[in-house]
Each structure stands twice: as C-alpha cells, then as structure tokens.
Amino acid sequence: MLRRVDDVPPFISSSPPVSRRLPVYLMCGLAGLVEGFGLQSGGMAAPRFAAAFHMAPDHVGFVFLLTSLGLALGASIGGWLGDRIGAGRAMGTAIILFGLAGIGSAFAANETMLAITRMLVGIGLGGTLPNMIALLTATGPAKTGPRRVTLSVTGIALGSLIVGLLVFLDKDIGWRTLFHLGGWVPLLIGAMVLFLLSRTAGPERRPAEIPQGGWWAALFGGRRVVITFLFWIAFFVTPATSYLLINWMPTFLAHSGLDQRQIGLAMIGLAIGGAAGPMVLAGLLKPGRTAPVVCLAYGGTVLGLALIITAPTSPLYLSFAIGVTGFFIGGAQAVLFGIVGPFYPATARGAGVGSSVAVGRIGSGVGPALAGVMLSAGLAQNHVLAAAAPMLMVALVALLILLGRPPEALRKSAAG
C-alpha cells in the first residue's frame, strides 16, 4: 500500500526509506506521463484544428506561442509556489489546472477560445515540471540526483509516445478526443498527487531560511548570475528545437505527401527515441562523465537533423531519422533537467529551477512560432530545420562552461 506523505523529513542529502520515496517516484512518473501527453497532443491535433478553423500557418504558430507563454508563466509561478507551500502540493494543483483547461480546449468553438484554453493548459503544464525536478532532486542521495531526474523525464517521452500510438491506431481520431483525454486523465492524476504528496515541504522550503536578498539573490547573487544566464541559453535553445519538431513535424510530413497513418508512425519514432534517449543517457550520466554525455546529446541532435533534411520520402527512413533526432534531443533535455538543481541552494531550488524551465518554455514557443513565420515567408522546411544546428552548438558551449566549474554537490558526486 502506498502511504500518504504527510510528515516528510528533510530529503536533501538523505536517503529516506523506500516507503517514503516510492510515492514521490510514482507520482512524478505519472506527472511526467500526462505532461508529455498534453504537450504532444497539441502538435498532433494542430493539422486537425487548423483545418476545422481554417487557420493559416502563422495563426497555428500563434497558438503554439500562447501555449508556450503559458508554460513560461506557469514554470515561474509554479517554482515559486513550490518553495512556499511544498512541491507536491504545487505540482498537484498545476496538474489539475491543465486538466481542466484541456477539457476546455476540447469544447473550443472558435480559434480565439482555443488559443485561450491552450494558454491555460500551458500554465498548468509549466507549473508541473519545476516541482517534479525539485522533488526528485531532493528525494534520495545527492550523488544520484542528476541521474534520477534524467531518468524520470522518460515519463514525458512516454506520454508523447501514447499520443503517437493513438494517432497511428486510429488515423481518424479527432482533435477534440485528444484534448478530452489530455484533460480528464490529468484530473485523476492531480487528485492522487494532492492526496499522496500533500506535504512534501521539508525545512528547505521555509521562506524564513531563504538567504539574504531573497529569490533575486538566489538567482543572480555572486557567481550565480553567470550560472543563471548560461542555463537560460541552454534551456531556451534546447526546447525551442524539441518543440519545433513536436509541433511542426506532423505538418512537415503531411506536406511531404505522407498520410495520417504514416505520420503517426513517424511520430512514434520521435516519441520512442525521446523515451529511449533519457534512459540511455541516464545510464551514461555517472559522476565525472557529465560533459562527455552533454557533447554526445547535442552532437547527436545535429546529426539527427541532418538525417531528416537529407531523408528521402520514405516513411520507414523518415521514422528512423526522426527517431535518432528524438533520442538525442530528448536525452539533451533530460540531462539539462538533471544537472540544473544542484546549482541552486535548496532554500530556493524551486525558484532557481523554475526560472530556467520558464526560459525553456519561452523557447518552446518561440521555436515553433518562428518556424511558422519562416514558412509563411516562403522558406523551405529543410532550411527551417537547418537553422537549429548553430543554436544547438551555442547551447553546448554554455553547458561546457558551466560544467567546467560545477557546484559543490556535483563535485562531491564526482569524488564519490
């Protein structure tokens, strides 16, 4: 039987019994699952609701942008709220919010209502991830924290995979059905999170213990001003590339002549790669090996984009190329989530992680929106994809600079 976590002792740098860790791991895994479903369903539904409302590509891109603005706002508020009331309670509230907004999206009667409800979905989705990272970073031994968070991100990729499987098995599935599923299931999961993780705030969450200067000092005090900006660069570029693929790849494939079933197969390749990447890279992410894993993830993503650009119009080859890209970009995002937590003090970890996630959410909207503008201006699909490569290299350099002087927690991990 799972026990309700009502009186959790301090988790940081500790190893609580399995009976206390299991609810956290399970609920964070389910939270990742519904988050991945919610994020992917928007992209898979895009060709369908665009046709229903007669939307031009730049209008679809605007919906993606509003969603991502909601994601950024939700990440900022959610991380701050988690430091105030507890990460478990904040995460459960965020999941319920995007569940309700997802149901609202399913009932949208016009483009405006759809855009508003998708932004609310974004706010809920945005508030989930920083609290999930904070919980997993804090639950268990510090030296395994990065690997633990990286592995948990697999749940997000699995949620995306479920969407791809649904479209593959039923090519006529409606966009309203996808949004209904992305609404009602999170309501159930959110209630479970609130019940099991209602009080996961240990002493590290007490506002009275926040360092002098508050949240601003936690993000920008001393050397952390460089840390924060470098993480913002990496968190902006990486999701921008990932969500460009998630949101626009179905449309790209449709323009290439693939039918809905073939598109579903290709997107399954993206989701399988995105699920496998975090698992494999988490296994490689051992103390002292972070930098090589980061190089592998970003270099592999550029290779995957090159494979897509040069791919013939073959469903199987495209599925392979997209799967390779999903493997490495999914792994890159997971590694980012895994390493950011220890760079910030436990007293303000939610705010620190939340700020980076918020910037990433902005990137996840700017990337697809910019792609819509580029396409509307007449640029070819391959040129849009190729534009991501140099930005990924900038993100890689930023992370290598960070890892050149890791925080104390990571130095101890490497020594252990």
Buried (B, 14 or more C-beta within 10 A) or exposed (E): EEEEBEEBEEBBBEEBEEEBBBBBBBBBBBBBBBBBBBBBBBBBBBBBBBEBBEBEBBBBBBBBBBBBBBBBBBBBBBBBBBBBBBBBBBBBBBBBBBBBBBBBBBEBEEBEBBBBBBBBBBBBBBBBBBBBBBBBBBBBEBBBBBBBBBBBBBBBBBBBBBBBBBBBEEEEBBBBBBBBBBBBBBBBBBBBBBBBBBBBBBEBBEEEEBEEEEBEBBBBBEEBEEBBEBBBBBBBBBBBBBBBBBBBBBBBBBEBEBEBBBBBBBBBBBBBBBBBBBBBBBEBBBBEEBBEBBEBBBBBBBBBBBBBBEBEEEBEBBBBBBBBBBBBBBBBBBBBBBBBBBBBBBBBBBBBBBBBBBBBBBBBBBBBBBBBBBBEEEBEBBEBBBBBBEBBBEBBEBBBBBBEEBBEBBBBBBEE
